[in-house]
Structures are given as C-alpha cells and as structure tokens.
C-alpha cells in the first residue's frame, strides 16, 4: 500500500464516521421529539383537556363553575372607575348612571340577569342531555343482520 491508498482509506473512514454520527444525531433528535410530543399530549389529557371529549364533558363542569363565578360577580358591589378625562367619556357617563341608580333597583336588575343566565345554562344543559340521549338511542339500535339465507 502506498501513501495515496492509505490517505484514501483514512478519508473514507472519516466519511463513514461522520455519516454514523449524523445518523445517530438524527435518530436521537427524532426520539426526543417523539417523546416530547407524546409527553405534551399525555399531560394535556391527564389534566382533563382531552380535545375529543372537551365539548361535552367540560360543558357540565364549566357551566357549574361559570354559574358560581357569575353569582359571585353579581353579588359584588359595583364601584365606578375614576378617570381624569373629559366629560363626554362614555365610561364616565355609565359610572354616573350607576351612581344615580337606586341600590334596590340594581339588586333587582342583577337578580333578573342571574335568573336569565341560569335559565340559559339550564337550556344548554337540557340540550346536551337530549343530544346524549339521542346518541345513546342511536348506538342502542341493533344493526340489521344479513345472511345468505335471508
């Protein structure tokens, strides 16, 4: 073997080593990406944010949580925000209207709004229950059996 052949063999060995390192890096990056992607999906589903079941299963929990939040927000006293702007500011006019409104009238208005929200949520819940019942009825119907003798 002369020096030219030795040099060519060394270059070939380096190329193969670089190719092997590159393949190893690609495999490692692919595995890391795969594990991270599935980790995110697992964490999302473990915390109850399943995108497939999100609309129906979280609707009941969200409606009760929303109802409680709205009831608490309605029970809080409304204090107008003070601003140092011109007199034609709509928020200032709204805050003055709130200040001049009778507290009993405000409470009655808030109670009416809460009742309307509760009625709307009840209708949504009833519609979801009807839809679930329809789905169960569809799934409960047996499929027709076809045989060679019928």
GIQUIMO-V530921 format. One record per pair of residues at least 24 apart in sequence whose C-alpha atoms are under 10 Angstrom apart, sorted by the first residue. I is the first residue (numbers start at 1). GAP is how many residues later the second one is. If there is no record, write none. Layout:
I|GAP, I|GAP
This chain:
55|73, 56|69, 56|72, 56|73, 56|75, 56|76, 59|62, 59|65, 59|66, 59|69, 60|61, 60|64, 60|65, 60|68, 63|55, 63|58, 63|59, 63|61, 63|62, 64|54, 64|57, 66|51, 66|52, 66|55, 67|47, 67|50, 67|51, 67|54, 70|43, 70|44, 70|47, 70|48, 71|39, 71|40, 71|42, 71|43, 71|44, 71|46, 71|47, 73|37, 74|33, 74|35, 74|36, 74|37, 74|39, 74|40, 75|32, 75|35, 75|36, 77|26, 77|29, 77|30, 78|28
